[in-house]
Structures are given as structure tokens and as C-alpha cells.
């Protein structure tokens, strides 16, 4: 009985396993990817707008 109690207490009182905290969180990665996608979309829209305006007659 004492041995079983010692095992249960040992498992209960042992420190929690260490977390592997390398890298960014998933939400941070998603935010960075979203910001990159917005930047690329802005560049494409600006380039197309400049091209179309330069090809318009009368300007």
C-alpha cells in the first residue's frame, strides 16, 4: 500500500514536462502571412492601375 501511495504521489508531484517554445505561435505566423498577402495585393493593384492609366487615350 505504501509503495502504491509513493508512486501515486510521485506522479502527482513531479514537475510538468518542459514545453518546446521555439518559433512563433500559429496566430503570429498567420498574422505575418496575412500582412505579406496584403502587401503583395497592394503592389499588384498599384502596378495594374499605373499600367492602365498610362494606356488610356487622352492623357
FIKOL-606928 format. One record per residue (C-alpha): residue in three letters; x, y, z. Coordinates in Angstrom, 1 decimal. Each point is the difference from the previous one (the first is absolute). Example, Ala and Ser with C-alpha at 12.3 -4.5 7.8 and 13.67 -1.06 7.14 Angstrom:
2
<atom rovo="ALA" X="12.3" Y="-4.5" Z="7.8"/>
<atom rovo="SER" X="1.4" Y="3.4" Z="-0.7"/>
END
This chain:
59
<atom rovo="UNK" X="0.0" Y="0.0" Z="0.0"/>
<atom rovo="UNK" X="2.8" Y="2.4" Z="0.9"/>
<atom rovo="UNK" X="1.8" Y="-0.8" Z="-3.3"/>
<atom rovo="UNK" X="-3.2" Y="0.8" Z="-2.0"/>
<atom rovo="UNK" X="-0.5" Y="3.2" Z="2.0"/>
<atom rovo="UNK" X="3.6" Y="1.0" Z="-0.7"/>
<atom rovo="UNK" X="-0.4" Y="-0.6" Z="-3.7"/>
<atom rovo="UNK" X="-3.2" Y="2.0" Z="-0.2"/>
<atom rovo="UNK" X="1.5" Y="2.9" Z="2.0"/>
<atom rovo="UNK" X="3.1" Y="-0.1" Z="-2.2"/>
<atom rovo="UNK" X="-2.0" Y="0.2" Z="-3.2"/>
<atom rovo="UNK" X="-2.3" Y="2.7" Z="1.5"/>
<atom rovo="UNK" X="2.8" Y="2.2" Z="1.3"/>
<atom rovo="UNK" X="2.5" Y="-0.3" Z="-2.8"/>
<atom rovo="UNK" X="0.7" Y="3.2" Z="-1.9"/>
<atom rovo="UNK" X="-1.9" Y="0.5" Z="-3.3"/>
<atom rovo="UNK" X="1.8" Y="-0.9" Z="-3.2"/>
<atom rovo="UNK" X="1.9" Y="2.9" Z="-1.5"/>
<atom rovo="UNK" X="-1.6" Y="1.6" Z="-3.0"/>
<atom rovo="UNK" X="1.8" Y="0.5" Z="-3.3"/>
<atom rovo="UNK" X="-0.5" Y="3.7" Z="-0.6"/>
<atom rovo="UNK" X="2.2" Y="0.5" Z="-3.0"/>
<atom rovo="UNK" X="-1.4" Y="2.0" Z="-2.9"/>
<atom rovo="UNK" X="-3.1" Y="2.2" Z="-0.3"/>
<atom rovo="UNK" X="-3.5" Y="-0.8" Z="1.1"/>
<atom rovo="UNK" X="-2.4" Y="-1.1" Z="-2.7"/>
<atom rovo="UNK" X="-2.0" Y="3.3" Z="0.3"/>
<atom rovo="UNK" X="3.2" Y="2.0" Z="-0.4"/>
<atom rovo="UNK" X="0.9" Y="-2.0" Z="-3.1"/>
<atom rovo="UNK" X="-3.5" Y="0.5" Z="-1.4"/>
<atom rovo="UNK" X="0.2" Y="3.8" Z="0.6"/>
<atom rovo="UNK" X="3.3" Y="0.2" Z="-1.8"/>
<atom rovo="UNK" X="-1.3" Y="-2.0" Z="-2.9"/>
<atom rovo="UNK" X="-3.1" Y="2.2" Z="-0.2"/>
<atom rovo="UNK" X="2.1" Y="3.2" Z="0.0"/>
<atom rovo="UNK" X="2.2" Y="-1.4" Z="-2.7"/>
<atom rovo="UNK" X="-3.0" Y="-0.9" Z="-2.2"/>
<atom rovo="UNK" X="-1.5" Y="3.5" Z="0.5"/>
<atom rovo="UNK" X="3.4" Y="1.5" Z="-1.0"/>
<atom rovo="UNK" X="0.2" Y="-2.1" Z="-3.2"/>
<atom rovo="UNK" X="-3.6" Y="0.8" Z="-0.9"/>
<atom rovo="UNK" X="0.6" Y="3.7" Z="0.5"/>
<atom rovo="UNK" X="3.1" Y="-0.1" Z="-2.3"/>
<atom rovo="UNK" X="-1.9" Y="-1.9" Z="-2.7"/>
<atom rovo="UNK" X="-3.0" Y="2.4" Z="0.1"/>
<atom rovo="UNK" X="2.3" Y="3.0" Z="-0.1"/>
<atom rovo="UNK" X="2.0" Y="-1.4" Z="-2.9"/>
<atom rovo="UNK" X="-3.2" Y="-0.8" Z="-2.0"/>
<atom rovo="UNK" X="-1.5" Y="3.4" Z="0.7"/>
<atom rovo="UNK" X="3.2" Y="1.8" Z="-1.1"/>
<atom rovo="UNK" X="0.1" Y="-2.1" Z="-3.2"/>
<atom rovo="UNK" X="-3.7" Y="0.5" Z="-0.9"/>
<atom rovo="UNK" X="0.2" Y="3.8" Z="0.6"/>
<atom rovo="UNK" X="3.1" Y="0.2" Z="-2.2"/>
<atom rovo="UNK" X="-1.8" Y="-1.7" Z="-2.8"/>
<atom rovo="UNK" X="-3.2" Y="2.1" Z="0.2"/>
<atom rovo="UNK" X="-0.4" Y="2.3" Z="-3.0"/>
<atom rovo="UNK" X="-0.1" Y="3.7" Z="0.5"/>
<atom rovo="UNK" X="2.3" Y="0.2" Z="3.0"/>
END
